């Protein structure tokens, strides 16, 4: 009878220990997920937003659809982009990226 009581007490302690280890593992998984997935993505989004806010007339850009052009006019939420002679389009700021080829060529020109 006494053995049965000790066995039940030991089982209860083991189950409670398992419960704590479950929560510790869940918290560790969340921390790893945050530092390797969520945080880098939010930093990237903030950097992209800052880049879009700094765009001005004359900058070369690429739209999300792959159209290359030059900013003709900056408005609150949109850009007017010239894509060919006498051809302009109005594009949301959220779908415009800086032209990578232009950005890579700029440091080379500064060195000359």
Buried (B, 14 or more C-beta within 10 A) or exposed (E): EEEEEEEEEEEEEEEEEEEEEEEEEEEEEEEEEEEEEEEEEEEEEEEEEEEBEEBEEEBBBBBEEEBEBBBBEBEEEBBBBBBEEEEBBEBEBEBBEBBEEBEEEEEEEEEE
